Amino acid sequence: MSVSPMPAPATSSSNPPAATPSTATGAAPATVPDSTTTAAPRRTQADHPGVPPSVVGTGTNRPPSDHAAVASPVAPAARTGSADPTGTTDVTPITAGVDGPGTHTNGHGGPGAAVASGTVVAPDTAVDARAGAASGGAISPPAAEIPLSADIAAVRETAVAVLRANDLGDITRPSPTLYPHQWLWDSCFIAIGLRHLDPARAATELLSLLRGQWPGGMIPHVIFAETTDYYHAGPQRWRCDRVCTTAGGVQSTGVTQPPMIAEAAVRVGQAMSREDRADFYRRLAPGLVRFHEWLYRERDPDDTGLVTLVHSWESGMDNTPTWMEMTKPVAPRAVRALRRINGDDALDALRRDSKEVPPDERLTSADLFTLYRIVRELRRSRYDFRTIRSTFVPLVQDVAFNAILGRANEHLETIAAEAGVRIPRWLSRSMRRTRAALNELCSDGVYYSRNFRTGELLRHHTIAGFLPLYAGVVPESQVDDMVDTLMSPRYWAQYGIASVPTDDPAFLPRCYWQGPVWVNMNWLIADGLDRYGRTEAAAAIRRNTLDVIVSSGSMYEYYSPLDGSGAGSNRFSWTAALLVDMLDNGARPTSRAQAAIPTTRTPA
């Protein structure tokens, strides 16, 4: 697959010197549509003139993509410094360019890879070095064939089956029960995996987020699908239709989520032809620039370089100790009274989200009803930050969110340049300021979030403190100390990286963001370490992440760092997508983990 030149993003002088590890760019062939399937009628572009043609839809208007066409276990590219592939039995290599069974034609810019069980022949490996630099490192041509053992191939098939089952046509739900709608950063991680299966479908996943964009530029954290499936914080809790009309006329929440779109878009673009990538970027870039403008204009009114969040759901880490410290003081009076008499059982009876998973794997009922109260106050404020500042709503300059934003800004420059879209000068200044401002959140080598109102650091050690590695803002002199910390028993028991240190009083190994291992966090940190030249540490994280998924046998939302058991929602889309991404980029679990998996498995 040929990748056209993309200009490298401008970086501030605060960028640390870093090695440029190789980044895999090979992609599995695009999905071959099922010719026997007739798509249901779809709404036309005339219905939504402000939305790019490929994003007009509701998530229910056409059949899901037939990922089965690429469900054969494949792994197109090796990553320099990643774990050695192990276990190569039961593999039947094939020859590139041979038409016949197992061979697909890539409809997105040239011939695809030939596919057989357990192996792949990589597409065209010509790569422009500047394209690699724009994505955080020079790109080396992928290896021609990287086989998967039969048991790991079966795990990959399970992951693809999960993605296929959760595909609603234009969007992918995170899971079939607990999360029936579209989540912002979930769709981004999902697209990163889908690019190996069908780059066009991955692009649609990202473009579909523009359906929910507000007139001011915000892209909400949940865009509600046309489904009768229950969700505890649905449109009726937000009433955003009383405030504005979204670009696609869909219902949404009134808050946002970590801005992962630019990262995912660049990854998807790497899997496309030059022409398709340019077209994709032209459709995405105007809305993406408006989103970043909104973040700085609305959420950084004091021009600090750091965006402020108004709800823990915006951080993506709902009950992380940092946010729980900020939200507990604003709990409703009834909740505080029940806490005093240990009346949590009464609150548990009022919630429905914990019926899908055990209550001890979710945030407490007291915390949940406190978050509901904050939503009610945001609604009364019409989601306007200037009004929100005068209320009791906790305001946090979240370190993980701003680290993701810092990296997204670099990718936005790449996307805008190739799309021919101008970034306003004021926005470029704000983007540069973020990189320097992130280091204001560092104290004694540890990065923390900050209370926007008081300026005080919120001194909780959590996995969020490692995300500046992903942003690339950690001084070179501090990187190895941070790596030693994240690989110490505090964060890395049998499986890492724990979202809260195992010796922290708040640590609960199976409770949401109070301890479990999250695949997306590991993916982000490993990516940052690669760009710092710590490829062995990055490979160890990916290998260990695959170990925990493979050993559990299912695509869980999160995993215990102590015994690797899965928790939260099962058949979770970003776990499946990022497993595909890691395997297809050459990472492998250990032999011990492979032995724990049967040769065939279907979703639970």
N, C-alpha and C positions, 0 to 999 in steps of 0.2 A: 504494500500500500504506500503510495507516494504521498508525502505530506508537504504542502507548499510552504515557502518561507513565511514565518510570522515574526514581526519585530519583537525583540526582547523588551520586556517592560522596564520602565524607568524605575530605578531604585534609589533610595536615599543613601547618604554616606554612612548611615548607621548600620547598613547591612553587614553582617559578619562575613569574613572570608570563608568560603566553604568549598569543599570539593564538589565536583559535578558528577555524581554517580549516574550510571546508565539507567534510563527509564524505558520500560518495555512499551512498544507501540503496536505490536502485531494485534490483529483482531480476528476473531472467528467470523465466519461468513454470515452475511445477513440472512434473516429469516426468509424462507421461501413460502409465499402465501399459499394457503389452501385454496385451490381453484374451485373447490366444491362449496365454499362458503360464500354466501351472499350477504353483504353488509346491509344493515338496516339503514333507512334514510337518515341523513345527517342534516343538522342545521347548516345553512349556507353562510358564506362570508357577508352577504348583504344583511343578515340578521345582526351581525356584530362588526360594524365597519372599523372599529378601533382595535380589533384583535387580528393578529396574523392568521392567514387561512388555516394553517395546520393546528391551531389551538382552539378553533371553534368546536365545541363539544362539551359534553357533560360527564364523561366518564362512563356513560352507559349506552351510547348511541351506536356503537359498532362492536363486532365480536372481538375478543381479545386476540392479540397477535399470536400466531401459532409458533410459540417458541419450541414446540416439539421438533420442528424441523432442524433445530440445532442442539437438541438435547444430548447428542452424543458427547461424551466427556472429551474435551479438548483443552489444550494449553498452548497458545501460540507463541509465547515469547518468554525468554529468560531475563531475569533482572540481575545485573551485576551485583554481586555481594549477597544475593538472597540464598536461601537454603538450597542445598543440593537436592535434586529430585531423587527420591528413593523408591524402590519397589517398582520394577519395570516388567513384571510378568503379565501374561495375558494381554499383550499388546500386539496389534497387527498394523505395522506401519504401511503407509501407502505412498504413492509417488505423485509429486506435484504435476498438475497439467493433465492427469488421466481422467477422462470423463467416464462416468458410469456410476454405479451405486456408491453412495457416500460422498458424492461430489456435488457442490452447490455453486451456482453462479451468483456472485455478489451484485445485486441490483443498485448499489450505491457507489459506483465509481470504478468498476472493473471486476475482473474475476476474483472470486473468493477463494478461501482455502479449501482444499480437499479434506474431507472429514471421514475418519473411520473411528471405530471404538478405541478410545484410549490414546489417540494421537492426533496431531494436526500438522499440516504443512503450511507454513506461514505465508501470508500474502506477500506481494511485492515489498521488499525490505528497504527500498531507497528512501532515505530520510534526510531532511534538511537539518543541519546542526542548529540553525537559528530557531527552528521550531522547538527543538529540545530546550534551548536556553530559555525560551519564553515560558516553558512549563516547569522550569526549575532545575534544568540539568541537561547535558548533552544526551542525545538519544542514540543508542547503538542499535544496529539491525538485530532483530530477534533471531534466535536459533531456528533452524529449519524445522526440526521436529523435537518436541518435548513430550514424552509419553507419560501417561498416568497409569498407575497400577489399577487393577480391577476394582478394588475396594474404594479407592479415592475417586475413580470414575463414577462409581455408584453414588457417592456423596454429591458429586457435582450434578449428576442427574436429578437427585433430590432437590438441590438448590434451584435448578432450572424449572422443575415442576412447581415449586413454591411460587416462583415469579410468574409462571404461566397461570396458576390458579388465582393469583391476586391481581392479575391484569384486568382492568375494567374497560379496556379499549383505548382511551386516550390518557388514562392515569393508572397508577398502580397503588392500591391500598397497602398500608404497612402490614396488616394482618387481616384475616377473614372475620374476626369477631371483635376484638377490642378496639381496632382502629379501622373503621370501614370507609374512611374518606381519604383525602389527599393531604399529606403533610409536606411542608416546604422542604426541610432538609432531608426528610426521608426520600422524597422524589429525586433529590440530587444524588444521594448515595446509590439509589436504585439505578439511576441512569449510568453511573460509573460502571456498574456490572452489566447492564443491558447493552452497552456499546460493544461488548464481545459477542453478543448474540444477534443484534440487529441495530446498527448505528442510527438508522432513521427512526426507529421506535424510541430509542434513547433520547434523540433530539426532541421528539414529540412530547416525551415526559417532561422535559424542561420548558418547552414552549407553552405547554398547557398551564404552567404556573401563572402565565400572564393573564389568563382568564380572570384571575382573582385580584388583579392589581387595582388598587384604589386610585381615584383621580389625582391624589397628591403624590403617588408613586409607591406607596407601601405595597409589598407583596405579603399577604397574610400567612400565618403559620398553619392554618387549616382552610382548605377550600372544600366545601361540602359537596359531596356527590349526590346524585339523584338516587337515593336509596332509602328504604324504610328501616334499615338496620339502626338500632339504638346507639347513640353516643351521648355520654353524660353531659358533655359541654357543647351541645349542638346549637344551631342557629337561634333557638329561642332564648338561650342564655345571653347571647351577644346583641341581638337586635340591630345588627349593623346596617340592615336595609333602611333603617330610619335615619342613618347618617349619610350614606352615599350609595351609589350604584357601581358595582365592580365592572371592569372592562368587558367581561363576558356575561354579565348579568347573573352571576352565580352568587350564592350565599357564602359568607366567610366569617372568620373570627376577626377581632379588632386589634390583634397584636401580630408581631412578625416572629421570625425564627432565625437562627444563624444563617448568614448569607453565603451559602455553599454553591449558589447557582453558577458563578463564574468558574470555579474549580471544576465542577462537573462538565460545564460546556467545553472547556479546553480539552478535557479527557475524551469527551465524545467526538470533538473535532479531530482529534488524532486518528480516530478510526474511520474517518471519511475521506473521500476524494477532495482535491482542492476546490472543485466547483461546488460540491455539496456543502463543504464546510463554510465556504464564503456565503452561500445562500442562508445557511443556518445562522451564522453570526449576524447577517443583515436583519434577519427577522427578530433575533433575540436582543441585539445590542441597544436599540432605543429604550425598550422597557427596562433593561438591566441598568442602564445609566440613570434612568429616572428613579429606580429603586435605591441606588447608592446616593443620589441627590437627596432623596427623602430621609435616608438614615442620618446624614450630616445636618441637613436643614432643620429637621423636626427633632432629632434626638441628640444633637450636639449644639444646642443654641448658644452655649458659651464659648464655642470654638476651641475646645480643649484637644480635639483629635480623637476623643473617646466617645463612643455612642453609649447612651444610657438606656437601660431596659426598665419596663414598668411592670413586669410580671415574670415569675419564674418560668412560665411556659415559653417565654421568648428565649431563654437561655438554652432550652432543650434538655436541661438537667433539673427536672421539676422539683425534686426534694433533696438536692445537694445541700449539705450543712450550711453553706454560705447563704443560700436563699432562705432556708428555714430560720436562720437567725434573724433575718430581716422581716419575715412574714409573721412569725409567732406573736409579736407585740400587737399586731392589728387583727388578731382573731376576733370573731364576733363574740358578744357577751355570753351567749348561750354556750358556745364552744368552751370559753374559759371556765364557765361554771361547771360544765360536765367534766372538764379536765380535773378540776379540784376534787370531784367525787369519783374519779376513775370511771366516768360514764361513757367510755369509748364504744361500748357495745350498742348503746342507743344510737350513736351516730352511724355505726356500721350498718344498722338496719335501714338507714335512709339512702344508702348509696347502692348503685347497681354495677359500677365498673369492676368492683372486687368479686362479682359473681363469676367472672370469666377466669380469673386467676386467684390464688389464695391471698387473703388480705395482707399477710405478712410479706408479700412480694411487692406491695404497692405503698405509696405514701399513706400516712395515717388519715383516718377520717377527719380528725381535727384539722390537719394541714389542708386537706382537700376543701373543706368548707370555708377555711380562711381564704383560699385562692378564689373560691366562688365570690366571696365578699369583695375581693379586689376587682374581679371582673365587673361586678355591679357598680363599683365606683368609677371604673374606666368608662362604662356605658353612660353613666350620668355626666361624665366629663366630655362625652362625645369623642373620646379617644384623642383628644387634643392635648399635646404635651404641656403647652403653656397653662392650661387649666389643671392638668394632672399635678403639676408642681405644687399647687396650692392645697392639695388634698393630703390624706394620710398614706397614700400609695407608696410603698417602698420603691426607691429609685437606686439602681445599681449599675455601675460601670463594670460590666461583667468581663473578666479577663479572657475567657474562652471565646465569647462572641466577638470581642474586638480583635483577638488574634486571627480568627477566621476571616474577619473583615479585612485585616491587613493583607492577608494573602490574596483574598478575592480582589482587592484593588489592583494588584499586579496583573492578575488575569484579565480584569476588565480593560486594562490598557491594551493588552494583546488583542482581545476580541474587538474592541472599538477600532483599533488601527486597521485590522483586516477588513472590518465591515465598512470602513470609511465614515464612521460616526465620531463626531468631535466631542471630547470630554471638556466641559466648561472649565475655565482656568481656576475658578474658585474651588471647584470640586477637586481638581488635581492637587491644589495646595492642602486641602483637608486630608486627602488620601495620604500625602507624604507626612503630614503631621501625626497621623495615627502610629506610624512605625516608631517614632521617637517617644510618643506618649505612652506606648505600652511598657516601656522600661520605667516609667514612673510608678508602675504597679509592682515593682520588684523591691523586696527588702531582704537583705541577707541571703541573696541567691534564690529566693522563693518568690514566685509571682502569685499575687492575690487579686481578687476583685476589690472594688472600692465603693463605699457609700457615697453616692452623688451629693447628698445633702450636707454631710459633715466633712467629706474629704478623707475620712479614715479608712485605712485598709481593713478588709474583713479577713482576719487571719485564720482561715481554715485551710488546712492542707487537703487538697483534692486533686483529681486528675486534671481539672481545668488549668492548674498551674503549669502543666507541661505543654499546653497548646502554643505558647510563644515559640517553642521549637518549630512547630508547624509554620508559624508566621515568619520565621527566619530572623527574629529580632534579638535573640539571645546572644550576648557577646561570646566570641569564640572561647574566651578564658573560662566561661561558666558552663559550657556545654557538657564536658565530661563529668562534672559534679552532678549535673542534673540527670545524666544517664545512669550514674552510679545510684542515685536516689531511686529512680523509677524501677531499677532492676534489683533493688534491695528487698529483703523479706517484708518490709513494711508495705510495699506495693505489689510485690511479685511473690506470692506464696507458692502454690503449685502452678497456678495459672495467673498471668498478669495481663493487663495492668489493672489493679483494683481501683475503683473510682473513688474510694476513700481508704486511707491507710488502714491496714488490718489491726493496728494497735490504737486506733482512734476510738474514743468512747462512742462515737456515732456509727461505727462500722457494723453493718449487718450484711452478711455475705450474699443474701438473696433478695435484698430489698432495694430495687429500683436504682437510684443514684447514690445510695448510701454504702456501696461496697462492691457490687458486681462488676465483672468485666464486660465492657461494651465493645463490640467489634469496630464500630465507626471511630471510636476514640483511638483504638490501637492503629487503625488505618492512617489517621491523621498524624499521629506522633511518628510512626514509621516513615511516612513520607517526608516529614521534616528532617528526621535523622539522616535519611538518604542524601538530602541536599546539604547537610553539614559534613558529609563524608563519613558518617558513622554507619557504614553499610552493614557491618556485622551485627550491631545492635538492632538495626532496622530489620534485618533478616531474622534475628531471634524473636522479635515481637511478632512478625508474620507467622513464623513457624509455630510459635506457642499459641497464637490465635487460631490457626488451623487445627492444632491439637485439641483445643477445647471444644471446637465445633464438631470435629470428627469423633471425638470420644463420647460426646453426648448423643450423636446420631441424629440430631434434629436441628432445625434452624430456629433457635430460641432468640428472644429479644435480648437477653443478657444471661450471664453465667456466673456461678459461684467461683471466686478465685481460690477457694480452699479445696473443693473436690471436683470442680468442672461441671457440676450438674446444671442443667438448663432451667431458667426461670422466666417469669413474665409470659408474654404471648408467644405461642408456638407458630411455626410457619411464617416467620417474620421476614419481610422482604429485604431489608437492607443487609441483614445477616447473610441471606442467600446471595444477594448481588455482590457483596464484597468478598465472599468466598470465591465466587466465579472470577472476580477480578484478580485476587491474589493467586489462585491456581493458574489462570491464564497468563499471568505475568511471571510464572516460573517458580513461585513459592511452593513449598511442600511441607506437610506435617512430618513429624518423626515417625520412624518405623513402628514404635510402640503405639502411637495413636492410630496408625493405619490398621493394626491388627484388631482393634476394637470394633471395626465396622463390618457389617455383613456385606456380601457382594451385591445384593439388591435391596432396595428400600423404597417405599412409597411414602408420601407425606402422611403424617398422623391425622 
